[in-house]
Amino acid sequence: LIFAVMRLTKPTLFTNIPVTCEERDLPGNLFNQLMKDDPSTVKGAETLMLGEMLTLPQNFGSMVLGETFSSYISVHNDSSQVVKDILVKADLQTSSQRLNLSASSAAVAELKPDCCIDDVIHHEVKEIGTHILVCAVSYTTQTGEKMYFRKFFKFQVLKPLDVKTKFYNAETDEVFLEAQIQNITTSPMFMEKVSLEPSMMYNVAELNTVDTVGESESTFGARTYLQPMDTRQYLYCLKPKQEFAEKAGVIKGVTVIGKLDIVWKTNLGERGRLQTSQLQRMAPGYGDVRLSLETIPDTVNLEEPFDITCKITNCSERTMDLVLEMCNTNSIHWCGVSGRQLGKLHPSSSLHLALTLLSSVQGLQSVSGLRLTDTFLKRTYEYDDIAQVCVVSSEVKQ
């Protein structure tokens, strides 16, 4: 038996290296004429290395992570005898596991002379590093002798993309994810899809399009090609689902955000797909009591009262009895009674508080001076620089 293995890949464009010289040199116009007569060059652009012919791969080559490895396996009976019980087995050995790629594990009863057994195997590559295709054939001759032989084919799997992520935790429990994707291969990529699959606690909104005249247009333009060593930045906003947003303790400890799903095409349409592992963020530390602003005006009049709404959340595992104190600053003055009781606040519970204040100084002023005291532990929590508000004269605003 003769064993043959051929990798199934798309052809590539053949490029001819131009060799030219000046007409006054010794070869004269010989090189230029040879390039014009070369059938692999583009007429009128012979010196631009633009090929219009396809060439088949000459070796097993290398692959990138996320592509589908396809190979054609053929066992041919080159003798004049009939062999029996032919079993063809194809395994892919990686650094961590051994995978069986054979389409069928049943043995072929017999193989006549000049006949062959063909098989095509496919496997989506999910590991980088050295891969070895191990092909084994066992059969029985006419004399009853059992024969066995193997062949090994080694190829490398390279990393196609470099993915870096950054997380930004907003005060409203929203999480912004910035994904930087760099093409580290030697050929351009057509980015077909880059999406974020969120975890069960979040809803995701893609921020990579701009609405123009009622239509969504990609921020990267109409051409979604990523040249070698180029980098793109994708932005996503994750909001906690309603059933989890009300549970402060649950959202506080969530570190798993989701995973990126990237699909691309290269050369003549070879498809590749890469899915990252679960992305994790550093959980924000809010302390025992979290104070956040729900509503606040952007611009207010000088020395005129305005209202804000605060949300107080108990992030600890114990019940608190809170007292609210309001301390005036040089520019911000609170209106109301300081030192009032807010009552008991159970773990993971929250309350909304409407407050009134005014500013005596124009410009961008910082809202500060809130104090919360837990009477159970006699512990005071200070909140300064909660937000900023623009204070203008009433005549300017009119």
N, C-alpha and C positions, 0 to 999 in steps of 0.2 A: 504494500500500500504506500502511496505517496500522499503526503499531508501538505496542504497549502493554506496559508492564512493571509488575507488581504484586508487592510483597513478601508472602510467605506467613508470617503470624504468628498467634499465638493472640489472641483478643479479650481485652479487659481489662474489669474491673468499672467501671461508670459510677458516679461519686460526685457527688451534688448538693450544692452549697454552700447550707446553710440560711440563710434570711433571716427573722428573727422580730423581734417587738417585744412590749412589754407591752400588755395589753388596754386600759389607760386611755390609751394613745397614740392619735394621730390615725387611723392605719389600723385600729385596733381589732383584731379577730380575723381580718383579711383575710389576712395573711401565713401565719398558722398553718393556715388553711383551705386555702390554695393548696398548702402542703407536704403536707397530708393527701391532697389530690386528685392529687398528682404520682405517676404510675405508677412512677417510678424509685426512690422511697424505700421503706424497709421500714416497714410499718404498725406503729405504736406506738413507733417509734424514728426519727422523721423528722429530729430535730435532731442525730443522731449521725453523719451523712455516710456511712451504710451503704447501698450500692447493691445492688440485686438484678437489674440489667439489664446486659447485655454491650454493649460498643461496639467497633466495628472501628477499626483504626488509620487515622488521617487523613493520615499522611505516611510517608516511607520510614523515618524514625526512626534510632536508633542501636542498636548491638549491643555485647555484651561478649565478651571473649576466651574461646574454648572453646565457644561456641554454634554451631549449624549454621545457616548462612544459606541460606534457601530463597526462590526467586523464580519467579513464573509469567510466561512470555514468550508473547506472542500477536502474530502478523502477520496482518492482515485485508485482504483485497482489497476495497476500497471503490469500485472502479470497475466499469464494464460490460465490461471487456476481460479476456481470459485472459492471465496473465503466466506466464513460463516460467523454468526454471532458478533457482528461489529458494533462496538460501543464507543461513541465519540463523546468526550466530556471536555467542557471548557470552563475554567475557573479563573477568577480575577483576584489576584493576591495584592492586598494593600498593606500598609504598615500596621493596621489594626484588625483586619478581618480578611476572610477568604469567602468570596461569593461565587455561587454556581450560576453560570449564565446559559447553560444548555437549555434549548427549547424543549427537549424530550430526554427522559432518562431511560427509555426503552431501547433495547438492542435491536439492530437490523438483522433479520434472519440470515440473509446471504447477499453477497455482492459479486456480480458476474464480472468477467474481464472487460476492461475499457468502460466500466460504469463508475459512477461516483455518488457520494452522499454529500449533499449541500445543506448548509445551515447558516442563518444570519442571526447574530446576537446583538442586543442593544443594552446599554447600561448608562444611566445618568450618573456622571462622576460627582461624588460628594466629598472627596478627600483630596488634599494636595500631597505632592511628593511622588515617589516612585511607585508605579503600578506594573505588575507582571501578569501577562495573560498566559496561563498554563493550559495547553491543549494536550490531551491524552487520548490515545486510541488503543483499544484492545480487540483482538479478533482471534479466530481459530482457523488454521490452515486445513487443507484436504486430508492431511495425514493425522489430524487431531492435535497438532502442536499449538499451544496457546502462545500468542505473541502480544507484545506490549511495548509502546514507545511514547515519548513525550517531546514536546517542543515548547520553548519559552520565548516570549516576546515582551521586551521591556520598553516602557515609555514613561515620560514625565508628565505630571499634571501641575500646571502653574496657576498662580493666583491671578485672576483677570482684573479684579477691582480692589481698590483700597477704600474701605468704608470707615469713616470717623463720625461719631455722634456727640452732640452737646445738648444738655438739658437745661431749661430755664423754668423755675417754679414761680408761678404768678401768685399774687395774694388771693386771687379768687379761686384757688384750687385748680386752675388750669395749668397744664404742662406744655411747654413749647419744645419741640424736638427739631434740631437742625442736623441734617445728615449731609456730610460732605463725601461725595462719590468721585473717585479718581480712576481714570482708565490707565492701567499700568501695562497694557499689552502694546504690541507694535503696530496694530491696525486700528482704524476708526470703528466705533460702535454706533449702532442705531438703537437708542434707548427707547424700547417699546413701552415699558411700564416701570414705574417706581412708586410703590404704594406702601402704606403702613397698615399692618393688621393689628389693631389695638387689643389689649387684654379685655377680659370680660367686664371690667369696671369702668371703661372709658369709651366715649365716642370720639371719632377723629374727624378733623376737617383739614383738607389739603389747602395750603396757602401758596400754591405754585402757579396760579392762573390769575389773570386780570380781566375783568369784565369791560369790554369795549363794544359799544353800540349793541348791547344786548347779547353779545357772544363772548364765550370764555376763550381767552387766548393765553397760551403758555408763556410764562415769563422768560423762557429760553428762546422764544421765537418759533417760526414755522419749521425750521430745521432742527431736528432733535438728535444730531450727530455729536458724538463725544470723541474728539481727536485724541491720539496717544498723549498721555501725561497731562491731559486737561482735567479740570475738577469742576463739578457742579455742586451747588448747595440747594437742598430741598428742605422746605419748612412745613411742619405739621403742628396743629393745635389739638391737644387732647383735653376733653372736658369730662368730668366724672358724670356717670349716669345719675338720674334723679334719685333712684333708690339708694345710691351710695353717697351722694353729695350731702345728705342730711346726717350721715354718720361720720362725725369728725374723726373719731378714733380709727375708723376703717381706712379712710383716705390718707390719713397721716402716715400709716405704716406701709402703704402700697409702694413697692419699689419696681415691680415688673410692669413695663409700659406696653410692650408689644414687640413685633418683629417686622423687619423690612423685607419686601418681596420685590426683586429686581429681575426684569426680563429684558434681554437685548438680542440683537442680531449682528453678525459680522460677515464680511466678505460677500459670498453669494447667498446669503440668507440663512447661514447656520444659526440656530437658535440656542441661546444659553439662558440659564435661570439660576439665580443665587438667592437663597433665603437665609438671613442672619439668625443667630440664636436670639433668645429672649433678651431684649434690651432692658437694662436696669438703671435706675437713677438713684441718687442719694436722697433718702427721705428727708424732707424739710423738718427742722426742729422748731416747733412752735412754743415749747415750754408747757407749763401747766394751764395757762389761760391764753387764749388767742383773741386778739381784738382786730377786727377788719372793718373797713368802711364799705357800706352798701351804697349809699347815695351821698353826693356832695356837689354843689354847684361849681362850675368852672370859674365864673366871674361874679363878684359881689360888690355892692356899693360900700363906700367908706362910712363907718359908724352906723351901719344899718344891720339889724339882726338877720341871720340866715340859719337855715336848719340843715343838719346832717343826720344820717342814720348809721349807727354802729351795730356790729354783730359781735357778741361776746360768746365764746365757745369754751366749754370745759374740756380740755384735752387730757386731763389726768384721770386716774382710776378711783377717785374719791369725790364725795359730795362737798361742795364749797358753799359758804355763806358769804356773799360779796357785799362790800360797801364801796360806793362810787364817790371819789373826791375829784373836784375840778380846780386846777391851779392856773391862775392867770399868768400870762407872759407879758413882755413889753408891748406886743402888738395884738395878741389874741386875748379876748375877754369872754369868759363863759357866763351865760345867763341861766339862772336857776339856782337850786339849792344844792350845795356841796355837802358830802357826807351822808347821803341818803342810802337806805338799805335797798338792795336789789333782790334780796331773798336767796333761797337755796337754789343751787344749780347742780344738777346731777351729772355724772360722767357722760361724755359724748353729747351732752345737751347744749343748746344755745338759746340766746334771747336777743331780741332786737331792741335797741335803745335809741329814741329820738332826742337829740340835743340841739340847743340853740346857742349861738355865739355871735360875736361881732368883732370887727377889726378896727383899730384906731390908727393904723399906719397903712399907706398905700404900697403897692408893689406885690410881689409874689411872697406870700406869708405861709409859714408852716404851722399846721394845727398840732399843738402840743399841750401837755399839762394834764392828761388824764391819769388817775391813780385808782387801782382796784386793790382792795384789801380783803384777804380771806380771814374772817374772824376766828375760824377754827384753829388755824396754825399761826395766826398773827403775822401773816406774810403779805407784803405789799408788792404789787407789780406796777411798774412805771411804763407809760406809753408816751413817747415823744416822737415828733416828726412822722405823724400818722399819714398826713397827706399835705398837699400844697393847694392854695387857693389864690387867685389873682384878685387883688383889691384895687378898685378904681374909684375915682370921684364920681358922684352921681351925674354931674354935668357931662363928664367924658362918656359915660355909658349912654346918656340920652343922645 
